[in-house]
Amino acid sequence: MATSTSNNLVSIPDAIATHKQNSDQIKFIDGSWHMPVGDNPRNGRAEFISGPRIPGAFYFDIDDVAPVMGSADNPKKLPHMKPSTKLFASAMDRMGIVPSDTLYVYATNDCAFYHRAYWTLRSCGHDPALVKLVQGSLTEWKESGGELEEGQLAEDDERLFRMSDLGWEDKTPTYQVVMSDDVVVDMDQVLNIVNQKDAAHAVIVDARSAGRFVGTAPEPRPGLRGGHMPGALNVPFSDLLDADDKTKFRSMDEVRDIFIKAGISPVSDDDGDGSGRKVVCSCGSGVTAAALAIGLEECGLRNKEDITIFDGSWIEWGSSNTTPIISD
């Protein structure tokens, strides 16, 4: 398993041992998500319903625990944006989570996109030290002696919910959010970084594939221009993942080397003013940027407070006719 600078990445055997404690203060959460493209795309919620799943686990739906497209909180109709404090707290209440609980986020087999759920839970109000990312698949879980729940969930199962059915807007949540520093940036902030060029105290790192980054490969979503933001670096998120199991990171030494080779230099100890320290992670829609954010923190190149995500990412940038874009 990838060895990190924290204890946030957890191996399957360690996660199984924790699950067997059957503690009310430990919650397992399926954070699986898949790109909704192609003729028969996978669906994380549907797979959670059909099973298998870790017994007692809830499903955290990053599309559902997000501001409604077209609402006042999301007028540009962008997908899976960071939820408001009240929305997040309401979702935590619905899952029976309290601030002192330790959360273990896992994914179904061959899911490379569960990092956003983990990032959301750590960045929107739960104590980051109490959120763990399970490294490994459900196949490994079963082979290692972990218990799995099979079969279809009933429609009235308490683990199935939609925020739109809860009437959360008119209620006061009991979950107390742990306030954190700003974890996302908007397009105006990113434009400011781009316009400042070398004078900016931040660097933008794009998680999309090399082909999409240079504009030679098509965007999976229609209507978006190809290419990248001026000055951005490219670290395809898939490069950080284990080639044989997408639910695992590569070793953190490898992850660190990948970032450094892409142009993200280590911050020197005497860098007192923080110059060059901030990193803005971007991708197609804000999902795989979370893998970069996690990798940067876990390999020790940056502290959590020095990493942000451009929440609108390329869907917002590439759909605008006025944003600067470089392509080959």
N, C-alpha and C positions, 0 to 999 in steps of 0.2 A: 504494500500500500504506500501511497505517497506520504512521505514524512514532512509535516508542516511545522512552522514556527509556533503554532498554537496547538491546542488539543481539539480544534473544531472539526477536523476530518477524522472520522471514526471508521474503523475496520468492521467488516461483517461479524467476525467473532465477538468483538467488543459490544457491538450493537445487540447481538443476540443475548449476550450475558445481561445486558441492561434490561432488555425486554422481558427476560425471565424473572426479573425482580417483581414484576407485576405491581409497580408503584403507581399510585394516583398522581404523583408529581412528575411522571415521565410520560410524554405523549409522542407517538409516532405519527408522522404526516407524510402522505404520498404527494410529492410535488411534481409529478410527471406532467409534461406538456409536450406537444408535437407541432411542427409547422403544418398549418392547415392548407397544404397544397398537394397537388397530384390527384389521381383518380380515386384513390382509396386511402386517404390520410388516416393515421392513427389518432385516437382521441383519448387523452389521459383520463377524463372523467368516465367515459364509457368503459375503459379497461379497468378502472377501479371498481365500477359497479359489477362487471362480469367476473372479476377476480383473475388470478389470486391476489391477495392483499395481506399485509401483516395484521394479525388480529388486534382489534381495538383502534386501528389507525383511522384518521380522518383524511379526506382529500382536500388539499388547498388549491383552489382553482384561480390561477392568476388572471384569467379573463373575467371572472365573476367578482372577485374581491378587488375591484378597480372602478374608477369613476365611469359612469355610464357614458357611452359615446354620444356626443351632442349635448350633454348636460353643461351646466355652468362651470363645472370643474373640468370638463373635457370638451370644449367647443370645437376643437379640430377633429374630433372623432378618432383619436388615436387609440390603438389597442393596449390592453393590460398596463395602463399607466399606474404610477404609485398611488395607493389609496390614501384618502384623507385619514386623519387621526381617528375621527369618529367611525368611519367605515371599517378601518382596521380593527379597532377595539370591539366593534359589534361582531365582526367575524370571529374574533378570539372568544368572545362570550358564547357564541353559538357552538363553538367546538369545546367549550368547557375548560378553556385554558386560562390560567392565572399567571401573573408575572413571575412567580417563583418556579414555575414548571420548566423542566428541561425538555427541549423539543428535538426530535431526531427526524430529519428530512431524508426520505429515500425516494428511489425511482424504480419504475418497472424496467424489465429487461431492455437493453439497447436504447435507453432514453438519454439523450445528450443535452436535454433542455430543462432539467429540474433545478438548475442553479438559481433561476429567477425566484422561485418560491422560497428557497433558503435565504437569498439576499433580501427579499421583501420582509420576511419574518425578523431578520436581524436589523433591518434598516428603518422599519416603520414603528418600532416601539417596544419589542421584546429585548430583554438584556442580551446583547450579542454573545456573551460568554455562555449563555444557556441554550444556544441553538447549534446543533451539530449536523454535519453533512455526512451521511452514510456513504461509504465508498464500496460499491459492489452491487451486483444484480440480485434479483429475487431468486434466480437459479443458484447463485452462490449461497444465498441465505438458506435455501432448502438443503443444499448439499452439506452445509456446515451444521445442520441440525436445528435450524430455526423453524418455528411453527408458521404455517401459512393457512389462511382462511380461503377456502375454495367456494365456488358457486356464486350465483347471482344474488345481489342484494335486493331486498324488497323495496318497493317504491317509498314506503313510509319509514325506512331505516333512518335512525336519528343522525347518521353520518352523512346523509344526503341533504343538501340544502342549496338554495339560491338566495343571494342577498335580496333580490327583488321581492321575495316572498316573506321577508322577515319584518317589513315595516320599520327598519332600523332608523330611518330618518326622524321618526317621531318619538324615539326612545333615547334614554340616557344610558350609555353603556357603563357597566361596572368595572370592566378591565381598565386598569390604570397604565397608560402608555408611559414608557421610559423615554423621555425626550432625548433626541439625538441631534447632532449637527446636520446641516443640509447634506443630503446624500444624492440629490439629483440636480442637474442644471437644465435650463431651458435653451431655446434656440438663440435668444438674444445674448445669453452668456457665452454660448459657443461661438457665435459670430464675433464677439468681442475678442475671444482668444485667437480666432483665425485672423482677424484684422491686425492684432498686435504683433503677429508673426513671432520672430525670435525674442521679442521683448516680453511676451506673455509668460507668466509664471505657472503655466500649465501646458501639458501636451495631450493631444487627442490620440487615442488608440482605437482602431476600428477592428472589430471581431469578425467581419465578413470574410468570405473567401478572397483569395488573391485576384481571381477573375472579376468578381464583383467590384473589388476595390479599385481596379484600374479601368473598369467599364467595358471589358471584353466579354464578360459573361452576363447574361440577362438577370435582372432582378426578379425574384419569384412573385412579387406583387406587381400588378399592372399599373402603368402610369407614372413610374418613378424613373428619373434620369439615372444614368450610370456614372460611376466614378467615385471620387472621394473628396473630402474637405481639404483645402490647401493646408499643407503642413502636417496632416495626420500621418500616423504610423499604422502599419498593418500587422496585426497578430491574429491570424485566423484561430478562432476559439478551439476548433477541432485539433489544432496542433498541440494544445495543452492536455488533451485527453488521452488516456490509454488506448492504443490502437486496437486492442483486443476486447476492451470493455469500456464503453462510453460513459458508464456510471462511475468511472474512476479518473482521477487526475494522473498524469505521469508523475514521476518523482519530482519533488520540488526543486532539486538541483537542475533537472532538465527544464522545468518551467521557468526558473530564474534565467537560465542561459538563453532560452527562446526570447524572453523579454529584452534582455540586454543586447542580443544580436539585432533585434528590431529597432534598437535606438533608445531604450529606456535605461538610463544610467543609474547605478546605485546612488543614493543620496549620501553625501559625506557627512561625517559626524559634526564637522564644524560649519555646516550649512545653517547658520543660525537664523537667517531671515526666511527660510523656507523656499528660496528661489529654485524653480525647476522641480519642486517637490510634487505639486498636484498632478493628478492624472485623470483625464476624462475618458471614460469608456463608452464606446458607441458600437452599434451593430445595425441590424435591419429594423428591429422594433423594440429594442431594450431588453431582450431575453438573453441572448448569448453574451451581451456586454457584461452580464452578471458573472459569467465564467471568468472573464478577464479580471474583474474586480476581486473575485475570490482568489484567483491565482496570484495576483500582485501582492495581496495581503499575506497569503499563506507561505509564499516563497521568501517573504521578508524584504522585498524591494520597496514597499510602501506600507505605511500605517493605514488603518481603516479610514481615519479622518482625512487622509490625503487623496482619497479615491472617490470619485463621483461617477454617476451614470447620466448620459444624455438621454433622458427618458423618451423623447420623441424619436431619437435616432434617425436612421436613413428614411423611414417613412415620412417623417416631417421635413427633413432637409431635402431629400430628393424629389419631393412633390412640389416644392416651391420653385417658382420661375426666377427668383431673385437671388437665391443663395449661390455663392461661388462654388464651382465644382471643377476638379481636374480629372481628365480621363485620357487614356492612350488612344 
